Amino acid sequence: MTFEISPRIALAYPDLRIGVVVASGIVNSGQDAELTSITERCTAEFRKLHTTEDILEHTNVVAWRNTYRSFGVNPKKHVPTAEAFCRRIAKGGAFPWISRAVNSYLLAELEFLLPFGGYDLDLIDGGITLRYSPGGEAFTPLGADPGSAAEVTQADEIVYADSTRVLTRSWNRKDAECAKITEAACATIPEADVIAAVERTREYLIRFCGGTVRVATIESAKQTTLEL
């Protein structure tokens, strides 16, 4: 299986760098007392350090807002995922419990104000590619009612997709129901933040889920295909 940046995306975003974390043999069921404790502490510290206003001025948030605009998405109407999550926490919203794996990367998202996403690789058809959508591709968002009609992508919307379907809309704004992690990732972002965020996620996954965890980065300027 591969993770790939399409040639058109690489050309449009030559400074793009994506951190990739692949975990296998993990334990993702049940809660973990230490993970819950760390989450509560980090949430409290985040609220002391950030307000909903200063989050909008954070380098990584500003960069993703600009990136959304670059492919025609209004970040005020469709708020970038990390911004929305961090602002909700700053306002006093609860840090949701999803699973050990998902909460591990949400902790890193809160620390670095960078977007994270996850897929169950057993549910991926072929490889994963970051590409432009031709428009009109069906998409069922995470948590959608079983009987609800599928959304459709816009032309030139940036998406993650496997060989048969769209996995995430608007680069990182909406994940699909089809490949969610269950119990059975051109912003002008500092390179150090990407590397540190990936390493923090690796650390949390090993600590709270066990198993084997590999990390890598994929960059438009260097390697645009990564073997998973």
FENBEL-V661438 format. One record per residue. N is the residue number from 0. PSI is psi in whole degrees, -180 to 180 (999 if undefined). OMEGA is omega in whole degrees, 0 to 359 (999 if undefined). Layout:
N PSI OMEGA
N PSI OMEGA
This chain:
0 144 181
1 157 170
2 125 191
3 143 169
4 124 182
5 153 180
6 -39 181
7 -39 176
8 -43 180
9 -37 179
10 -41 182
11 -29 183
12 73 186
13 -19 180
14 9 182
15 135 176
16 126 181
17 128 175
18 137 182
19 131 178
20 125 180
21 119 181
22 139 178
23 153 179
24 28 184
25 163 171
26 117 185
27 10 182
28 152 178
29 166 178
30 172 181
31 124 186
32 -40 181
33 -41 178
34 -41 178
35 -43 180
36 -45 179
37 -39 179
38 -45 180
39 -42 180
40 -46 181
41 -36 178
42 -45 179
43 -42 179
44 -38 180
45 -42 180
46 -28 176
47 -33 185
48 -27 190
49 144 168
50 167 178
51 -27 180
52 -47 184
53 -20 175
54 -36 180
55 -17 181
56 -4 180
57 138 183
58 -46 185
59 -33 178
60 -45 178
61 -42 181
62 -43 180
63 -31 174
64 -44 179
65 -37 179
66 -43 177
67 -44 179
68 -33 185
69 -25 177
70 26 168
71 18 178
72 128 179
73 113 184
74 -11 175
75 -36 179
76 -42 178
77 91 188
78 131 177
79 145 191
80 -46 182
81 -40 177
82 -48 182
83 -45 181
84 -48 184
85 -37 178
86 -37 178
87 -41 178
88 -43 180
89 -33 179
90 -8 181
91 6 179
92 155 182
93 144 171
94 114 187
95 147 170
96 118 178
97 -61 176
98 171 180
99 -46 184
100 -49 182
101 -42 180
102 -27 176
103 -44 180
104 -23 174
105 -33 175
106 -43 178
107 -36 177
108 -41 179
109 -36 181
110 -41 187
111 -6 182
112 43 177
113 148 181
114 137 175
115 153 174
116 160 182
117 148 177
118 148 168
119 109 185
120 -21 177
121 -17 182
122 3 181
123 136 179
124 109 184
125 -136 179
126 -178 178
127 131 181
128 136 170
129 118 187
130 173 171
131 141 175
132 142 175
133 -10 184
134 151 177
135 12 178
136 134 181
137 145 181
138 128 175
139 110 185
140 159 178
141 130 177
142 4 180
143 146 176
144 139 183
145 -34 183
146 1 184
147 154 179
148 145 179
149 149 171
150 170 172
151 144 181
152 160 175
153 155 176
154 134 180
155 17 170
156 137 179
157 130 184
158 157 162
159 138 181
160 153 168
161 -160 186
162 -12 185
163 -14 186
164 163 177
165 133 182
166 -32 180
167 132 178
168 159 176
169 50 179
170 -64 184
171 17 188
172 -41 183
173 122 176
174 155 181
175 153 176
176 -31 191
177 -26 186
178 24 182
179 153 177
180 123 180
181 178 177
182 -43 182
183 999 999
184 999 999
185 74 178
186 139 176
187 78 184
188 135 177
189 133 180
190 -38 182
191 -34 180
192 -42 180
193 -48 181
194 -45 181
195 -38 180
196 -41 178
197 -43 180
198 -38 178
199 -41 178
200 -44 177
201 -45 181
202 -47 181
203 -41 180
204 -45 179
205 -42 185
206 -41 188
207 -15 182
208 -16 182
209 -154 178
210 -163 181
211 133 184
212 127 176
213 146 178
214 153 179
215 168 171
216 152 177
217 132 189
218 140 178
219 -38 186
220 -12 184
221 -87 185
222 122 183
223 1 175
224 131 181
225 130 176
226 122 176
227 999 999
